[in-house]
Every structure is written in C-alpha cells, then in structure tokens.
C-alpha cells in the first residue's frame, strides 16, 4: 500500500520590477528557504503597480503547496 501524506497550502505575495515570471521565481526562491517538501505553486492573482504612467512593479499572489513532515 502507498504511503499516506498530508499537504498544506500557504499563501505568499512576491514582486519584481522585471515581470511576472521573475516575481514567481522570487516567491519560490524565498519560500524554499523556509518550507521543505514543496510540490507545487498556484498563481492566484497577478497585478501591477503603476508609477509615473509606467508599470513599476509586477506582483503575484501564490499558493505554495508542500508536504508536511512525518
């Protein structure tokens, strides 16, 4: 029989001046310093902040899914 696992989901917000892909990488890199057993990310929302009529910052709200330790 397979091993039973329990996962947890936590939400984070990350940002980058470069783009959405970079914001996702920033969030994942930071989350992986604290959380073990990350199995996936789900981008829930994408937003930009505007300054002086230009896009200033790209922001993503993500769910980080990880397996709880035994």
N, CA, C and O atoms as a Maestro MAE file, in Angstrom:
{
 s_m_m2io_version
 :::
 2.0.0
}

f_m_ct {
 s_m_title
 :::
 protein
 m_atom[280] {
  # First column is atom index #
  i_m_mmod_type
  r_m_x_coord
  r_m_y_coord
  r_m_z_coord
  i_m_residue_number
  s_m_chain_name
  s_m_pdb_residue_name
  s_m_pdb_atom_name
  i_m_atomic_number
  :::
  1 25 0.836 -1.184 0.000 1 A "UNK " " N  " 7
  2 3 0.000 0.000 0.000 1 A "UNK " " CA " 6
  3 2 0.885 1.253 0.000 1 A "UNK " " C  " 6
  4 15 1.981 1.226 0.560 1 A "UNK " " O  " 8
  5 25 0.431 2.343 -0.615 2 A "UNK " " N  " 7
  6 3 1.203 3.577 -0.686 2 A "UNK " " CA " 6
  7 2 1.261 4.314 0.646 2 A "UNK " " C  " 6
  8 15 0.407 4.141 1.515 2 A "UNK " " O  " 8
  9 25 2.267 5.118 0.775 3 A "UNK " " N  " 7
  10 3 2.438 5.922 1.980 3 A "UNK " " CA " 6
  11 2 1.452 7.074 1.978 3 A "UNK " " C  " 6
  12 15 1.271 7.744 0.961 3 A "UNK " " O  " 8
  13 25 0.823 7.301 3.102 4 A "UNK " " N  " 7
  14 3 -0.134 8.403 3.212 4 A "UNK " " CA " 6
  15 2 0.608 9.702 3.470 4 A "UNK " " C  " 6
  16 15 1.581 9.731 4.223 4 A "UNK " " O  " 8
  17 25 0.149 10.771 2.847 5 A "UNK " " N  " 7
  18 3 0.778 12.077 3.012 5 A "UNK " " CA " 6
  19 2 -0.297 13.126 3.250 5 A "UNK " " C  " 6
  20 15 -1.444 12.987 2.825 5 A "UNK " " O  " 8
  21 25 0.110 14.164 3.936 6 A "UNK " " N  " 7
  22 3 -0.767 15.313 4.156 6 A "UNK " " CA " 6
  23 2 -0.026 16.552 3.663 6 A "UNK " " C  " 6
  24 15 1.141 16.770 3.990 6 A "UNK " " O  " 8
  25 25 -0.722 17.350 2.877 7 A "UNK " " N  " 7
  26 3 -0.123 18.567 2.336 7 A "UNK " " CA " 6
  27 2 -0.748 19.787 3.008 7 A "UNK " " C  " 6
  28 15 -1.841 19.727 3.571 7 A "UNK " " O  " 8
  29 25 -0.026 20.875 2.928 8 A "UNK " " N  " 7
  30 3 -0.509 22.152 3.438 8 A "UNK " " CA " 6
  31 2 -0.358 23.184 2.329 8 A "UNK " " C  " 6
  32 15 0.512 23.063 1.466 8 A "UNK " " O  " 8
  33 25 -1.203 24.186 2.361 9 A "UNK " " N  " 7
  34 3 -1.134 25.276 1.394 9 A "UNK " " CA " 6
  35 2 -0.962 26.571 2.179 9 A "UNK " " C  " 6
  36 15 -1.707 26.842 3.120 9 A "UNK " " O  " 8
  37 25 0.010 27.353 1.788 10 A "UNK " " N  " 7
  38 3 0.194 28.670 2.392 10 A "UNK " " CA " 6
  39 2 0.258 29.698 1.276 10 A "UNK " " C  " 6
  40 15 0.707 29.390 0.172 10 A "UNK " " O  " 8
  41 25 -0.179 30.900 1.549 11 A "UNK " " N  " 7
  42 3 -0.241 31.937 0.522 11 A "UNK " " CA " 6
  43 2 0.869 32.947 0.735 11 A "UNK " " C  " 6
  44 15 1.137 33.362 1.862 11 A "UNK " " O  " 8
  45 25 1.512 33.341 -0.352 12 A "UNK " " N  " 7
  46 3 2.546 34.368 -0.301 12 A "UNK " " CA " 6
  47 2 2.309 35.377 -1.419 12 A "UNK " " C  " 6
  48 15 1.608 35.099 -2.393 12 A "UNK " " O  " 8
  49 25 2.899 36.540 -1.259 13 A "UNK " " N  " 7
  50 3 2.880 37.581 -2.292 13 A "UNK " " CA " 6
  51 2 4.337 37.926 -2.588 13 A "UNK " " C  " 6
  52 15 5.129 38.148 -1.673 13 A "UNK " " O  " 8
  53 25 4.679 37.970 -3.866 14 A "UNK " " N  " 7
  54 3 6.043 38.306 -4.265 14 A "UNK " " CA " 6
  55 2 5.983 39.349 -5.365 14 A "UNK " " C  " 6
  56 15 4.982 39.470 -6.071 14 A "UNK " " O  " 8
  57 25 7.068 40.102 -5.501 15 A "UNK " " N  " 7
  58 3 7.083 41.138 -6.531 15 A "UNK " " CA " 6
  59 2 8.454 41.260 -7.171 15 A "UNK " " C  " 6
  60 15 9.472 40.843 -6.618 15 A "UNK " " O  " 8
  61 25 8.437 41.850 -8.362 16 A "UNK " " N  " 7
  62 3 9.655 42.085 -9.118 16 A "UNK " " CA " 6
  63 2 9.429 43.269 -10.057 16 A "UNK " " C  " 6
  64 15 8.319 43.460 -10.554 16 A "UNK " " O  " 8
  65 25 10.462 44.059 -10.302 17 A "UNK " " N  " 7
  66 3 10.333 45.133 -11.287 17 A "UNK " " CA " 6
  67 2 10.477 44.623 -12.723 17 A "UNK " " C  " 6
  68 15 10.250 45.375 -13.670 17 A "UNK " " O  " 8
  69 25 10.856 43.342 -12.892 18 A "UNK " " N  " 7
  70 3 11.165 42.791 -14.210 18 A "UNK " " CA " 6
  71 2 9.936 42.219 -14.917 18 A "UNK " " C  " 6
  72 15 9.702 42.517 -16.089 18 A "UNK " " O  " 8
  73 25 9.137 41.387 -14.203 19 A "UNK " " N  " 7
  74 3 7.975 40.763 -14.830 19 A "UNK " " CA " 6
  75 2 7.353 39.717 -13.926 19 A "UNK " " C  " 6
  76 15 7.858 39.435 -12.839 19 A "UNK " " O  " 8
  77 25 6.241 39.139 -14.393 20 A "UNK " " N  " 7
  78 3 5.524 38.142 -13.598 20 A "UNK " " CA " 6
  79 2 6.363 36.884 -13.376 20 A "UNK " " C  " 6
  80 15 6.390 36.346 -12.269 20 A "UNK " " O  " 8
  81 25 7.045 36.413 -14.419 21 A "UNK " " N  " 7
  82 3 7.860 35.209 -14.281 21 A "UNK " " CA " 6
  83 2 8.922 35.408 -13.205 21 A "UNK " " C  " 6
  84 15 9.147 34.516 -12.387 21 A "UNK " " O  " 8
  85 25 9.560 36.540 -13.197 22 A "UNK " " N  " 7
  86 3 10.580 36.834 -12.191 22 A "UNK " " CA " 6
  87 2 9.962 36.932 -10.805 22 A "UNK " " C  " 6
  88 15 10.567 36.481 -9.833 22 A "UNK " " O  " 8
  89 25 8.774 37.510 -10.690 23 A "UNK " " N  " 7
  90 3 8.091 37.586 -9.391 23 A "UNK " " CA " 6
  91 2 7.791 36.185 -8.860 23 A "UNK " " C  " 6
  92 15 7.923 35.939 -7.662 23 A "UNK " " O  " 8
  93 25 7.391 35.270 -9.738 24 A "UNK " " N  " 7
  94 3 7.153 33.886 -9.329 24 A "UNK " " CA " 6
  95 2 8.453 33.260 -8.833 24 A "UNK " " C  " 6
  96 15 8.463 32.590 -7.800 24 A "UNK " " O  " 8
  97 25 9.536 33.472 -9.554 25 A "UNK " " N  " 7
  98 3 10.835 32.939 -9.136 25 A "UNK " " CA " 6
  99 2 11.287 33.516 -7.803 25 A "UNK " " C  " 6
  100 15 11.837 32.793 -6.972 25 A "UNK " " O  " 8
  101 25 11.064 34.801 -7.589 26 A "UNK " " N  " 7
  102 3 11.411 35.437 -6.309 26 A "UNK " " CA " 6
  103 2 10.632 34.773 -5.175 26 A "UNK " " C  " 6
  104 15 11.203 34.432 -4.139 26 A "UNK " " O  " 8
  105 25 9.330 34.593 -5.376 27 A "UNK " " N  " 7
  106 3 8.494 33.972 -4.355 27 A "UNK " " CA " 6
  107 2 8.892 32.542 -4.076 27 A "UNK " " C  " 6
  108 15 8.980 32.139 -2.916 27 A "UNK " " O  " 8
  109 25 9.136 31.759 -5.128 28 A "UNK " " N  " 7
  110 3 9.535 30.369 -4.949 28 A "UNK " " CA " 6
  111 2 10.876 30.258 -4.238 28 A "UNK " " C  " 6
  112 15 11.033 29.446 -3.326 28 A "UNK " " O  " 8
  113 25 11.841 31.071 -4.654 29 A "UNK " " N  " 7
  114 3 13.167 31.029 -4.037 29 A "UNK " " CA " 6
  115 2 13.078 31.338 -2.549 29 A "UNK " " C  " 6
  116 15 13.706 30.669 -1.729 29 A "UNK " " O  " 8
  117 25 12.296 32.351 -2.208 30 A "UNK " " N  " 7
  118 3 12.167 32.712 -0.790 30 A "UNK " " CA " 6
  119 2 11.423 31.637 -0.007 30 A "UNK " " C  " 6
  120 15 11.841 31.280 1.094 30 A "UNK " " O  " 8
  121 25 10.332 31.117 -0.552 31 A "UNK " " N  " 7
  122 3 9.559 30.081 0.132 31 A "UNK " " CA " 6
  123 2 10.401 28.831 0.360 31 A "UNK " " C  " 6
  124 15 10.287 28.190 1.405 31 A "UNK " " O  " 8
  125 25 11.242 28.479 -0.605 32 A "UNK " " N  " 7
  126 3 12.042 27.260 -0.485 32 A "UNK " " CA " 6
  127 2 13.131 27.373 0.585 32 A "UNK " " C  " 6
  128 15 13.702 26.359 0.988 32 A "UNK " " O  " 8
  129 25 13.422 28.573 1.044 33 A "UNK " " N  " 7
  130 3 14.374 28.748 2.154 33 A "UNK " " CA " 6
  131 2 13.741 28.363 3.487 33 A "UNK " " C  " 6
  132 15 14.444 27.998 4.429 33 A "UNK " " O  " 8
  133 25 12.424 28.445 3.567 34 A "UNK " " N  " 7
  134 3 11.713 28.189 4.818 34 A "UNK " " CA " 6
  135 2 10.934 26.875 4.789 34 A "UNK " " C  " 6
  136 15 10.882 26.161 5.791 34 A "UNK " " O  " 8
  137 25 10.339 26.560 3.660 35 A "UNK " " N  " 7
  138 3 9.448 25.401 3.557 35 A "UNK " " CA " 6
  139 2 10.168 24.239 2.884 35 A "UNK " " C  " 6
  140 15 10.853 24.417 1.877 35 A "UNK " " O  " 8
  141 25 10.001 23.039 3.456 36 A "UNK " " N  " 7
  142 3 10.553 21.824 2.853 36 A "UNK " " CA " 6
  143 2 9.427 21.055 2.173 36 A "UNK " " C  " 6
  144 15 8.269 21.147 2.580 36 A "UNK " " O  " 8
  145 25 9.768 20.308 1.153 37 A "UNK " " N  " 7
  146 3 8.801 19.441 0.507 37 A "UNK " " CA " 6
  147 2 7.803 20.151 -0.389 37 A "UNK " " C  " 6
  148 15 6.674 19.686 -0.542 37 A "UNK " " O  " 8
  149 25 8.201 21.276 -0.986 38 A "UNK " " N  " 7
  150 3 7.296 21.988 -1.902 38 A "UNK " " CA " 6
  151 2 7.021 21.098 -3.107 38 A "UNK " " C  " 6
  152 15 7.945 20.590 -3.743 38 A "UNK " " O  " 8
  153 25 5.741 20.918 -3.412 39 A "UNK " " N  " 7
  154 3 5.354 20.088 -4.558 39 A "UNK " " CA " 6
  155 2 4.718 20.892 -5.680 39 A "UNK " " C  " 6
  156 15 4.552 20.382 -6.787 39 A "UNK " " O  " 8
  157 25 4.357 22.147 -5.410 40 A "UNK " " N  " 7
  158 3 3.748 22.950 -6.462 40 A "UNK " " CA " 6
  159 2 3.420 24.357 -6.020 40 A "UNK " " C  " 6
  160 15 3.423 24.679 -4.832 40 A "UNK " " O  " 8
  161 25 3.137 25.183 -7.003 41 A "UNK " " N  " 7
  162 3 2.708 26.569 -6.792 41 A "UNK " " CA " 6
  163 2 1.465 26.794 -7.642 41 A "UNK " " C  " 6
  164 15 1.320 26.218 -8.720 41 A "UNK " " O  " 8
  165 25 0.587 27.630 -7.148 42 A "UNK " " N  " 7
  166 3 -0.568 28.032 -7.949 42 A "UNK " " CA " 6
  167 2 -0.650 29.549 -7.900 42 A "UNK " " C  " 6
  168 15 -0.834 30.133 -6.832 42 A "UNK " " O  " 8
  169 25 -0.517 30.179 -9.047 43 A "UNK " " N  " 7
  170 3 -0.630 31.632 -9.113 43 A "UNK " " CA " 6
  171 2 -2.118 31.976 -9.067 43 A "UNK " " C  " 6
  172 15 -2.884 31.618 -9.962 43 A "UNK " " O  " 8
  173 25 -2.502 32.674 -8.009 44 A "UNK " " N  " 7
  174 3 -3.906 33.013 -7.775 44 A "UNK " " CA " 6
  175 2 -4.253 34.350 -8.414 44 A "UNK " " C  " 6
  176 15 -5.368 34.543 -8.900 44 A "UNK " " O  " 8
  177 25 -3.302 35.264 -8.411 45 A "UNK " " N  " 7
  178 3 -3.579 36.615 -8.894 45 A "UNK " " CA " 6
  179 2 -2.300 37.260 -9.408 45 A "UNK " " C  " 6
  180 15 -1.215 37.031 -8.875 45 A "UNK " " O  " 8
  181 25 -2.447 38.067 -10.450 46 A "UNK " " N  " 7
  182 3 -1.344 38.871 -10.968 46 A "UNK " " CA " 6
  183 2 -1.803 40.322 -10.986 46 A "UNK " " C  " 6
  184 15 -2.909 40.635 -11.427 46 A "UNK " " O  " 8
  185 25 -0.932 41.201 -10.498 47 A "UNK " " N  " 7
  186 3 -1.239 42.635 -10.507 47 A "UNK " " CA " 6
  187 2 0.022 43.419 -10.844 47 A "UNK " " C  " 6
  188 15 1.140 42.919 -10.716 47 A "UNK " " O  " 8
  189 25 -0.179 44.632 -11.267 48 A "UNK " " N  " 7
  190 3 0.954 45.543 -11.456 48 A "UNK " " CA " 6
  191 2 0.684 46.819 -10.680 48 A "UNK " " C  " 6
  192 15 -0.465 47.223 -10.498 48 A "UNK " " O  " 8
  193 25 1.756 47.444 -10.227 49 A "UNK " " N  " 7
  194 3 1.615 48.784 -9.659 49 A "UNK " " CA " 6
  195 2 2.171 49.758 -10.696 49 A "UNK " " C  " 6
  196 15 3.131 49.456 -11.406 49 A "UNK " " O  " 8
  197 25 1.556 50.914 -10.763 50 A "UNK " " N  " 7
  198 3 1.913 51.908 -11.768 50 A "UNK " " CA " 6
  199 2 2.449 53.153 -11.069 50 A "UNK " " C  " 6
  200 15 1.907 53.608 -10.062 50 A "UNK " " O  " 8
  201 25 3.531 53.689 -11.634 51 A "UNK " " N  " 7
  202 3 4.133 54.914 -11.101 51 A "UNK " " CA " 6
  203 2 4.560 55.770 -12.282 51 A "UNK " " C  " 6
  204 15 5.226 55.286 -13.197 51 A "UNK " " O  " 8
  205 25 4.182 57.022 -12.264 52 A "UNK " " N  " 7
  206 3 4.526 57.954 -13.346 52 A "UNK " " CA " 6
  207 2 4.083 57.420 -14.712 52 A "UNK " " C  " 6
  208 15 4.833 57.484 -15.687 52 A "UNK " " O  " 8
  209 25 2.861 56.894 -14.768 53 A "UNK " " N  " 7
  210 3 2.260 56.388 -16.009 53 A "UNK " " CA " 6
  211 2 3.007 55.201 -16.631 53 A "UNK " " C  " 6
  212 15 2.874 54.941 -17.827 53 A "UNK " " O  " 8
  213 25 3.791 54.483 -15.817 54 A "UNK " " N  " 7
  214 3 4.507 53.299 -16.296 54 A "UNK " " CA " 6
  215 2 4.354 52.178 -15.279 54 A "UNK " " C  " 6
  216 15 4.185 52.420 -14.084 54 A "UNK " " O  " 8
  217 25 4.415 50.938 -15.778 55 A "UNK " " N  " 7
  218 3 4.398 49.797 -14.856 55 A "UNK " " CA " 6
  219 2 5.667 49.847 -14.026 55 A "UNK " " C  " 6
  220 15 6.777 49.904 -14.556 55 A "UNK " " O  " 8
  221 25 5.479 49.824 -12.712 56 A "UNK " " N  " 7
  222 3 6.597 49.926 -11.777 56 A "UNK " " CA " 6
  223 2 6.977 48.568 -11.192 56 A "UNK " " C  " 6
  224 15 8.159 48.236 -11.099 56 A "UNK " " O  " 8
  225 25 5.972 47.786 -10.799 57 A "UNK " " N  " 7
  226 3 6.227 46.515 -10.124 57 A "UNK " " CA " 6
  227 2 5.196 45.480 -10.544 57 A "UNK " " C  " 6
  228 15 4.007 45.777 -10.656 57 A "UNK " " O  " 8
  229 25 5.665 44.275 -10.772 58 A "UNK " " N  " 7
  230 3 4.800 43.130 -11.061 58 A "UNK " " CA " 6
  231 2 4.637 42.331 -9.777 58 A "UNK " " C  " 6
  232 15 5.623 42.002 -9.118 58 A "UNK " " O  " 8
  233 25 3.389 42.017 -9.416 59 A "UNK " " N  " 7
  234 3 3.121 41.278 -8.181 59 A "UNK " " CA " 6
  235 2 2.303 40.032 -8.472 59 A "UNK " " C  " 6
  236 15 1.401 40.040 -9.310 59 A "UNK " " O  " 8
  237 25 2.637 38.963 -7.764 60 A "UNK " " N  " 7
  238 3 1.860 37.730 -7.856 60 A "UNK " " CA " 6
  239 2 1.467 37.287 -6.449 60 A "UNK " " C  " 6
  240 15 2.243 37.394 -5.500 60 A "UNK " " O  " 8
  241 25 0.248 36.791 -6.349 61 A "UNK " " N  " 7
  242 3 -0.212 36.149 -5.118 61 A "UNK " " CA " 6
  243 2 -0.260 34.669 -5.447 61 A "UNK " " C  " 6
  244 15 -0.930 34.252 -6.392 61 A "UNK " " O  " 8
  245 25 0.468 33.866 -4.648 62 A "UNK " " N  " 7
  246 3 0.605 32.444 -4.960 62 A "UNK " " CA " 6
  247 2 0.256 31.585 -3.760 62 A "UNK " " C  " 6
  248 15 0.432 31.980 -2.608 62 A "UNK " " O  " 8
  249 25 -0.239 30.408 -4.064 63 A "UNK " " N  " 7
  250 3 -0.388 29.357 -3.055 63 A "UNK " " CA " 6
  251 2 0.813 28.426 -3.219 63 A "UNK " " C  " 6
  252 15 1.111 27.971 -4.323 63 A "UNK " " O  " 8
  253 25 1.491 28.153 -2.122 64 A "UNK " " N  " 7
  254 3 2.613 27.223 -2.107 64 A "UNK " " CA " 6
  255 2 2.120 25.934 -1.465 64 A "UNK " " C  " 6
  256 15 1.633 25.955 -0.335 64 A "UNK " " O  " 8
  257 25 2.239 24.815 -2.169 65 A "UNK " " N  " 7
  258 3 1.774 23.528 -1.662 65 A "UNK " " CA " 6
  259 2 2.995 22.724 -1.249 65 A "UNK " " C  " 6
  260 15 3.945 22.585 -2.019 65 A "UNK " " O  " 8
  261 25 2.967 22.194 -0.026 66 A "UNK " " N  " 7
  262 3 4.092 21.401 0.454 66 A "UNK " " CA " 6
  263 2 3.599 20.272 1.348 66 A "UNK " " C  " 6
  264 15 2.546 20.373 1.976 66 A "UNK " " O  " 8
  265 25 4.375 19.202 1.393 67 A "UNK " " N  " 7
  266 3 4.061 18.009 2.180 67 A "UNK " " CA " 6
  267 2 4.539 18.229 3.616 67 A "UNK " " C  " 6
  268 15 5.669 18.663 3.840 67 A "UNK " " O  " 8
  269 25 3.680 17.929 4.576 68 A "UNK " " N  " 7
  270 3 4.059 18.045 5.977 68 A "UNK " " CA " 6
  271 2 4.984 16.904 6.366 68 A "UNK " " C  " 6
  272 15 4.805 15.766 5.931 68 A "UNK " " O  " 8
  273 25 5.977 17.222 7.191 69 A "UNK " " N  " 7
  274 3 6.900 16.196 7.698 69 A "UNK " " CA " 6
  275 2 6.156 15.218 8.581 69 A "UNK " " C  " 6
  276 15 5.139 15.548 9.192 69 A "UNK " " O  " 8
  277 25 6.682 14.011 8.635 70 A "UNK " " N  " 7
  278 3 6.096 12.980 9.499 70 A "UNK " " CA " 6
  279 2 6.301 13.342 10.954 70 A "UNK " " C  " 6
  280 15 5.879 12.599 11.840 70 A "UNK " " O  " 8
  :::
 }
 m_bond[279] {
  # First column is bond index #
  i_m_from
  i_m_to
  i_m_order
  :::
  1 1 2 1
  2 2 3 1
  3 3 4 2
  4 3 5 1
  5 5 6 1
  6 6 7 1
  7 7 8 2
  8 7 9 1
  9 9 10 1
  10 10 11 1
  11 11 12 2
  12 11 13 1
  13 13 14 1
  14 14 15 1
  15 15 16 2
  16 15 17 1
  17 17 18 1
  18 18 19 1
  19 19 20 2
  20 19 21 1
  21 21 22 1
  22 22 23 1
  23 23 24 2
  24 23 25 1
  25 25 26 1
  26 26 27 1
  27 27 28 2
  28 27 29 1
  29 29 30 1
  30 30 31 1
  31 31 32 2
  32 31 33 1
  33 33 34 1
  34 34 35 1
  35 35 36 2
  36 35 37 1
  37 37 38 1
  38 38 39 1
  39 39 40 2
  40 39 41 1
  41 41 42 1
  42 42 43 1
  43 43 44 2
  44 43 45 1
  45 45 46 1
  46 46 47 1
  47 47 48 2
  48 47 49 1
  49 49 50 1
  50 50 51 1
  51 51 52 2
  52 51 53 1
  53 53 54 1
  54 54 55 1
  55 55 56 2
  56 55 57 1
  57 57 58 1
  58 58 59 1
  59 59 60 2
  60 59 61 1
  61 61 62 1
  62 62 63 1
  63 63 64 2
  64 63 65 1
  65 65 66 1
  66 66 67 1
  67 67 68 2
  68 67 69 1
  69 69 70 1
  70 70 71 1
  71 71 72 2
  72 71 73 1
  73 73 74 1
  74 74 75 1
  75 75 76 2
  76 75 77 1
  77 77 78 1
  78 78 79 1
  79 79 80 2
  80 79 81 1
  81 81 82 1
  82 82 83 1
  83 83 84 2
  84 83 85 1
  85 85 86 1
  86 86 87 1
  87 87 88 2
  88 87 89 1
  89 89 90 1
  90 90 91 1
  91 91 92 2
  92 91 93 1
  93 93 94 1
  94 94 95 1
  95 95 96 2
  96 95 97 1
  97 97 98 1
  98 98 99 1
  99 99 100 2
  100 99 101 1
  101 101 102 1
  102 102 103 1
  103 103 104 2
  104 103 105 1
  105 105 106 1
  106 106 107 1
  107 107 108 2
  108 107 109 1
  109 109 110 1
  110 110 111 1
  111 111 112 2
  112 111 113 1
  113 113 114 1
  114 114 115 1
  115 115 116 2
  116 115 117 1
  117 117 118 1
  118 118 119 1
  119 119 120 2
  120 119 121 1
  121 121 122 1
  122 122 123 1
  123 123 124 2
  124 123 125 1
  125 125 126 1
  126 126 127 1
  127 127 128 2
  128 127 129 1
  129 129 130 1
  130 130 131 1
  131 131 132 2
  132 131 133 1
  133 133 134 1
  134 134 135 1
  135 135 136 2
  136 135 137 1
  137 137 138 1
  138 138 139 1
  139 139 140 2
  140 139 141 1
  141 141 142 1
  142 142 143 1
  143 143 144 2
  144 143 145 1
  145 145 146 1
  146 146 147 1
  147 147 148 2
  148 147 149 1
  149 149 150 1
  150 150 151 1
  151 151 152 2
  152 151 153 1
  153 153 154 1
  154 154 155 1
  155 155 156 2
  156 155 157 1
  157 157 158 1
  158 158 159 1
  159 159 160 2
  160 159 161 1
  161 161 162 1
  162 162 163 1
  163 163 164 2
  164 163 165 1
  165 165 166 1
  166 166 167 1
  167 167 168 2
  168 167 169 1
  169 169 170 1
  170 170 171 1
  171 171 172 2
  172 171 173 1
  173 173 174 1
  174 174 175 1
  175 175 176 2
  176 175 177 1
  177 177 178 1
  178 178 179 1
  179 179 180 2
  180 179 181 1
  181 181 182 1
  182 182 183 1
  183 183 184 2
  184 183 185 1
  185 185 186 1
  186 186 187 1
  187 187 188 2
  188 187 189 1
  189 189 190 1
  190 190 191 1
  191 191 192 2
  192 191 193 1
  193 193 194 1
  194 194 195 1
  195 195 196 2
  196 195 197 1
  197 197 198 1
  198 198 199 1
  199 199 200 2
  200 199 201 1
  201 201 202 1
  202 202 203 1
  203 203 204 2
  204 203 205 1
  205 205 206 1
  206 206 207 1
  207 207 208 2
  208 207 209 1
  209 209 210 1
  210 210 211 1
  211 211 212 2
  212 211 213 1
  213 213 214 1
  214 214 215 1
  215 215 216 2
  216 215 217 1
  217 217 218 1
  218 218 219 1
  219 219 220 2
  220 219 221 1
  221 221 222 1
  222 222 223 1
  223 223 224 2
  224 223 225 1
  225 225 226 1
  226 226 227 1
  227 227 228 2
  228 227 229 1
  229 229 230 1
  230 230 231 1
  231 231 232 2
  232 231 233 1
  233 233 234 1
  234 234 235 1
  235 235 236 2
  236 235 237 1
  237 237 238 1
  238 238 239 1
  239 239 240 2
  240 239 241 1
  241 241 242 1
  242 242 243 1
  243 243 244 2
  244 243 245 1
  245 245 246 1
  246 246 247 1
  247 247 248 2
  248 247 249 1
  249 249 250 1
  250 250 251 1
  251 251 252 2
  252 251 253 1
  253 253 254 1
  254 254 255 1
  255 255 256 2
  256 255 257 1
  257 257 258 1
  258 258 259 1
  259 259 260 2
  260 259 261 1
  261 261 262 1
  262 262 263 1
  263 263 264 2
  264 263 265 1
  265 265 266 1
  266 266 267 1
  267 267 268 2
  268 267 269 1
  269 269 270 1
  270 270 271 1
  271 271 272 2
  272 271 273 1
  273 273 274 1
  274 274 275 1
  275 275 276 2
  276 275 277 1
  277 277 278 1
  278 278 279 1
  279 279 280 2
  :::
 }
}
